[in-house]
Amino acid sequence: MIMEPMEFFLFATSYQQAKNKIRDLAAYWQSDFGNNNYSWLELLQWQEFFSIKAKQYGLVNEFRENGII
């Protein structure tokens, strides 16, 4: 099961660590996607979360290339 997005960032102490953690979370979420049955609302919430974090950490191009957003 994927941890809640905010729980994921409780342990990040620097910008670079947080950026690496969001990148890792996105990769894990994408690889585990087939094992979950997300509702449309849950998909929208994850997409919004990753869009906001991608803008915050400069990962927009990377996430678009990898199909995260």
C-alpha positions, 0 to 999 in steps of 0.5 A, a space after each residue: 500500500 502506498 503511504 499517504 503523500 504527506 507522510 512521505 515528506 515528514 522525514 525529508 530534511 532538505 530540498 534535495 532530499 524532498 525532491 528525491 523522495 517525491 521522485 521515488 514516490 512517483 516511480 513507486 506509484 507508477 510501478 504499483 499502479 496495476 496493483 490498485 483499483 483507483 477511483 476517478 477521484 483518487 486518480 485526480 487527487 494523485 495527479 494534482 498532488 504530483 503536479 503541484 510537487 513537480 512544479 515545486 521541485 522542478 520535475 515537470 518535464 521529467 514527470 511528463 516524460 514518464 507519464 506521471 502527470 
